[in-house]
């Protein structure tokens, strides 16, 4: 199994922050419109599934990039589904995540945090491409990778993720939920001060009840138990860093956004704002999915990923020989769905 992670039975959460404050904003399930495709039920059946026939694949390799606090371990259901479909999924631990033992307090930049993903793409043969899937703040690492290695990435999928624009910080995506950065850094009770209280905060860690309400409101109890012993503090610097993204690199790769309609961490309205301000090439929606659809709606997520994997590039993109030509083809190509 291509997963760079295993569950460390002794790896309980190393820090907990006093949970005196409560993020009271909660969206009603399915509160936004569902006019676009991708509303898929997660049916449960004992019948033998029909054989999966995939067509028009540009690549079989899908690289799964976890979100803040998570690790490669969170993709275990997705990996199983994708392998059964004949694809080649790879899940990575970003720096200070999963079983990577880097102290999260030492992570100073998004480049530091994203290094395992960038190293993976750097080692990839020039004639090989991958599909990147980023969850939550992992979307920032995916965006950073698009800017660094656009020619090695066939498509990018943002799973209720920080699909930021040029000059935007990942934190800005959550600002409506968490208040402004200045207020949050002054008043939040979830901050970690790894270098001492007299120094700027280095991390962020929600307590167990906050994590359950924000991330796992539709997640099975077994997966919540797995997360409880596996999640780690979130390095703060990467999500406070403004990204520099260009049309020639970042803009040359097709992007797809998957919305979760019962997400309490990144509300449906916030997701709608993301895709409105930075339109992707396709939008999919998962009814009843919380912030972690790989736990709460794994079958629906799998169906969408398989559909995205089979979307063919426009003819103009296939003929493009440089990032600049690719970006131009995307601007003049078919209208976005």
SEPA-305447 format. One record per residue (C-alpha): residue number from 1; x, y, z. Coordinates in steps of 0.25 Angstrom, whole numbers, plus 2048, in hexadecimal, padded with zeros to 3 digits. Layout:
# SEPA-305447
- k,px,py,pz
- NUM,X,Y,Z
...
***
This chain:
# SEPA-305447
- k,px,py,pz
- 1,800,800,800
- 2,806,80D,7FC
- 3,804,815,809
- 4,810,81B,810
- 5,809,81A,81E
- 6,805,810,829
- 7,7FD,812,836
- 8,807,815,841
- 9,7FF,80F,84D
- 10,807,818,857
- 11,805,824,84E
- 12,7FA,82B,857
- 13,7F8,83A,855
- 14,805,841,85B
- 15,7FE,84E,85E
- 16,7F0,852,862
- 17,7EC,861,863
- 18,7E1,866,86D
- 19,7D4,866,866
- 20,7CD,871,86C
- 21,7C9,877,85F
- 22,7BF,871,856
- 23,7BE,873,847
- 24,7AF,876,847
- 25,7AD,877,838
- 26,7A6,86A,832
- 27,7A0,869,825
- 28,793,861,823
- 29,796,854,81B
- 30,794,856,80C
- 31,791,865,80E
- 32,797,86A,801
- 33,792,867,7F3
- 34,795,85A,7EC
- 35,793,85E,7DE
- 36,7A0,858,7D9
- 37,7A3,849,7D7
- 38,7AA,840,7E1
- 39,79F,83E,7EB
- 40,7A1,830,7EE
- 41,79B,827,7F9
- 42,7A4,81E,801
- 43,79B,811,7FF
- 44,79E,805,808
- 45,79C,7F7,801
- 46,7A0,7E9,803
- 47,79F,7E7,7F4
- 48,7AC,7E4,7EC
- 49,7B1,7F1,7E6
- 50,7B1,7F1,7D7
- 51,7BE,7F1,7D0
- 52,7C4,7FF,7CE
- 53,7C8,802,7C0
- 54,7D1,80F,7BF
- 55,7D3,816,7B2
- 56,7DB,822,7AD
- 57,7E5,821,7B8
- 58,7F0,82B,7B7
- 59,7F7,825,7C3
- 60,7F4,81A,7CD
- 61,7FC,821,7D8
- 62,7F4,829,7E3
- 63,7FC,830,7EE
- 64,7F4,833,7FA
- 65,7F8,83F,802
- 66,7F2,83F,810
- 67,7ED,84C,818
- 68,7F1,853,824
- 69,7F4,84A,830
- 70,7F2,83D,828
- 71,7FC,834,821
- 72,7FC,829,816
- 73,7F4,820,81F
- 74,7E7,828,81D
- 75,7E6,823,80F
- 76,7E5,814,812
- 77,7D7,812,80C
- 78,7DA,81A,800
- 79,7E7,813,7FD
- 80,7DF,805,7FE
- 81,7D4,80A,7F5
- 82,7DE,810,7EA
- 83,7E6,804,7EA
- 84,7DA,7FB,7E8
- 85,7D7,804,7DC
- 86,7E5,801,7D6
- 87,7EB,80E,7D9
- 88,7F8,811,7E0
- 89,7F6,81A,7ED
- 90,801,81F,7F5
- 91,7FF,826,802
- 92,80A,82F,808
- 93,80D,834,816
- 94,810,843,815
- 95,81B,849,81E
- 96,818,847,82D
- 97,80C,83E,82A
- 98,808,830,82B
- 99,815,828,82E
- 100,81E,833,82A
- 101,825,837,837
- 102,828,845,834
- 103,824,84E,83F
- 104,818,856,83A
- 105,81D,863,842
- 106,82A,863,838
- 107,822,864,82B
- 108,823,872,827
- 109,81E,873,818
- 110,814,86C,80F
- 111,821,867,807
- 112,826,860,814
- 113,818,85A,816
- 114,816,855,808
- 115,824,850,806
- 116,820,841,805
- 117,816,844,7FA
- 118,820,84D,7F2
- 119,82B,842,7F4
- 120,821,837,7EF
- 121,81E,840,7E2
- 122,82D,843,7E0
- 123,830,834,7E0
- 124,825,831,7D6
- 125,82A,82E,7C8
- 126,828,839,7BE
- 127,81E,831,7B6
- 128,815,82E,7C1
- 129,80A,836,7C7
- 130,801,834,7D3
- 131,7F4,839,7D9
- 132,7F5,841,7E6
- 133,7EA,840,7F0
- 134,7EB,84A,7FB
- 135,7E2,84A,808
- 136,7DF,857,810
- 137,7EC,85F,812
- 138,7F3,854,80A
- 139,7ED,85C,7FE
- 140,7F8,867,801
- 141,803,85C,7FF
- 142,7FC,858,7F2
- 143,7FC,866,7ED
- 144,80A,868,7F1
- 145,80D,85B,7E9
- 146,806,860,7DD
- 147,80E,86C,7DC
- 148,81B,864,7DE
- 149,818,858,7D5
- 150,80D,85B,7CC
- 151,811,852,7C1
- 152,811,846,7CA
- 153,803,848,7CE
- 154,7F7,843,7C6
- 155,7EC,849,7CF
- 156,7EB,84E,7DD
- 157,7DF,84B,7E6
- 158,7DB,853,7F2
- 159,7D3,84C,7FC
- 160,7CC,856,804
- 161,7DA,85D,804
- 162,7E1,86A,804
- 163,7E1,86D,7F5
- 164,7E8,87A,7F7
- 165,7EA,885,7ED
- 166,7F7,88C,7EA
- 167,7FB,895,7F6
- 168,7F1,88E,7FF
- 169,7F4,886,80C
- 170,7EE,878,80F
- 171,7E9,87F,81C
- 172,7E1,889,815
- 173,7D8,87E,810
- 174,7D4,87B,81E
- 175,7D3,889,822
- 176,7C4,88A,822
- 177,7C4,87E,82C
- 178,7D0,882,834
- 179,7CF,891,834
- 180,7DB,89A,82F
- 181,7E9,895,830
- 182,7ED,8A0,83A
- 183,7E1,89D,843
- 184,7E3,88E,842
- 185,7F2,88F,846
- 186,7EF,898,851
- 187,7E3,891,857
- 188,7E3,883,853
- 189,7E4,878,85E
- 190,7E8,86E,854
- 191,7F6,873,851
- 192,803,86C,854
- 193,80F,874,859
- 194,81A,86A,856
- 195,825,875,858
- 196,81F,87B,865
- 197,813,884,868
- 198,81C,890,865
- 199,81E,88C,857
- 200,814,88B,84B
- 201,80B,87F,84B
- 202,811,873,843
- 203,805,86A,842
- 204,7F6,867,843
- 205,7EF,85C,84A
- 206,7E0,85A,84D
- 207,7DB,852,858
- 208,7D4,845,856
- 209,7C6,84A,857
- 210,7C9,856,84D
- 211,7CF,84C,844
- 212,7C3,843,844
- 213,7BA,84F,841
- 214,7C2,856,837
- 215,7C8,84A,82F
- 216,7C0,83D,832
- 217,7B1,841,834
- 218,7AE,835,82A
- 219,7BA,82C,82C
- 220,7B8,81E,832
- 221,7BD,81C,840
- 222,7C8,813,83C
- 223,7CF,81D,833
- 224,7CD,828,83E
- 225,7D5,81E,847
- 226,7E0,81D,83D
- 227,7E1,82C,83B
- 228,7E1,82E,84A
- 229,7EE,826,84B
- 230,7F4,82A,83E
- 231,7F2,839,83C
- 232,7FD,843,840
- 233,7FE,852,842
- 234,7FD,85B,836
- 235,809,863,832
- 236,804,871,831
- 237,80E,878,828
- 238,80A,870,81B
- 239,7FC,875,81C
- 240,800,883,81F
- 241,808,884,813
- 242,804,88B,806
- 243,805,883,7FA
- 244,80C,888,7ED
- 245,804,882,7E1
- 246,805,885,7D2
- 247,7FC,882,7C6
- 248,808,87B,7BF
- 249,80A,871,7CA
- 250,7FF,86F,7D4
- 251,7F5,874,7C9
- 252,7F9,86A,7BF
- 253,7F4,85E,7C7
- 254,7E5,85A,7C7
- 255,7DF,85B,7D5
- 256,7D3,854,7DB
- 257,7CC,858,7E8
- 258,7C4,84E,7F0
- 259,7BA,854,7FA
- 260,7B5,84D,806
- 261,7A7,852,80A
- 262,7A7,84F,819
- 263,7B5,855,81B
- 264,7B6,85C,829
- 265,7C5,860,827
- 266,7C4,867,819
- 267,7B5,86A,818
- 268,7AD,868,80B
- 269,7AC,877,809
- 270,7BB,878,80B
- 271,7BD,86D,800
- 272,7B4,874,7F7
- 273,7BC,881,7F9
- 274,7C9,87A,7F6
- 275,7C4,874,7E8
- 276,7BD,881,7E5
- 277,7CA,88A,7E7
- 278,7D4,87F,7E1
- 279,7CC,877,7D7
- 280,7D0,869,7D5
- 281,7CE,861,7C8
- 282,7C3,858,7CF
- 283,7BB,858,7DC
- 284,7B6,84B,7E3
- 285,7AE,84A,7F0
- 286,7AC,840,7FB
- 287,79F,840,802
- 288,7A1,83D,811
- 289,7B0,83E,811
- 290,7B7,844,81C
- 291,7C5,84B,81B
- 292,7CB,83D,81A
- 293,7C3,836,80F
- 294,7CE,82B,80E
- 295,7C8,826,81B
- 296,7B9,82B,81A
- 297,7B6,828,80C
- 298,7C1,820,806
- 299,7B9,819,7FB
- 300,7B4,827,7F6
- 301,7C2,82C,7F6
- 302,7C7,820,7EF
- 303,7BD,822,7E4
- 304,7C0,830,7E2
- 305,7CF,82E,7E1
- 306,7CD,823,7D7
- 307,7C5,82C,7CF
- 308,7CF,837,7CF
- 309,7DA,82D,7CC
- 310,7D3,82A,7BF
- 311,7D1,839,7BA
- 312,7D9,83B,7AE
- 313,7E1,847,7AB
- 314,7DC,851,7A0
- 315,7E3,84F,793
- 316,7EA,85C,794
- 317,7F0,858,7A1
- 318,7F5,84B,79B
- 319,7FC,852,790
- 320,802,85D,79A
- 321,811,85B,79B
- 322,814,865,7A6
- 323,80E,86A,7B3
- 324,80B,877,7AC
- 325,804,871,7A0
- 326,7FC,868,7AA
- 327,7F7,874,7B2
- 328,7F3,87B,7A5
- 329,7EC,86F,7A1
- 330,7E4,86E,7AE
- 331,7E0,87D,7AC
- 332,7DB,87B,79E
- 333,7D6,86D,7A0
- 334,7C8,868,7A4
- 335,7C0,86F,7AF
- 336,7C1,869,7BD
- 337,7B7,860,7C2
***
